[in-house]
């Protein structure tokens, strides 16, 4: 840019900033969003010819015939169906696998950090306006959340966990390599009550809104056993107590029946995966009001795609052990009436594909309305954000999405979101 043009540009920028500083904030914008129908997961009903009145970043009124204030901007989505913005209670939005050895050894946290905003954008454009992000390296999730909240990058509302807490040799440790292989990253490994309490405090210090614990073995790591426990009852009890002291809920990763029961007894808010949950575990979860967050889609993706990404055979063995059983146990838990929230482990498969899980949930026992409720009102309850997200009621955030067809007739239409509004701002589609 020639120096004169640069000076002119700077002068204009300074003028604009001065003007902005002097003027009063404009009155909140009012928008009326119309469509053919609205799925209301809170009431479990559908409203025909709905109008959602949005004022600023909140919903002001919803119904078949609310008065549209004079001067309101009208967005007419005609034949579309409106739904509240969706919630994924289990994502890892800062990363996505490409190749096992490259991801482990050739990419640094900076490589991950520079791409995270791309995945955040894909997620919100898929209609997921809120996510609980349950574990990221180096607090990248918290930096991303701040950038989204400031409006620097586009993405969903985030509840980040920071470092997922693992035992030595557990799912969050680097396993399967020589004892001489060390990666100098921030560690989520803690053993014993004192170290666990310190790590909870460290996560809170750096901005974690939820605490994630790896209570048992995992699939995408080479440790011994996918179903085994990796923390003692005493360690889990201390972790949940410490988190509660700082006002944080706990999400516990657990595939196996034993770590699931330990985590529920310790008082976690949700069991993630819950693949091998037994009848006792389901009963205990119901008794204690613990949510099950069962990621029943990604088995298809892992078995189809991870081979070409160089993942070790052991990981496939583990996936084969849990994939099918997780779906059967999901069905059992649905029939038993356990509390379920939608969570996909997005980041294990490409971001933006979150809604592919709805069809699997319906195939394995949920009604389309139940699946939508899991991703709206139930997930909001789990997050502690009831009334703020997951519903279109006066006072809630104006987070909504639209699809071309009726998701109660064909739930897979949720994979093709045509319009998204977050906090009263259209982020996809529109007129
Ligand atoms: Zn996960």
Boltz pocket constraint, residues with backbone or C-beta under 6 A from the ligand:
constraints:
  - pocket:
      binder: B
      contacts: [[A, 90], [A, 91], [A, 92], [A, 134], [A, 345]]
      max_distance: 6.0
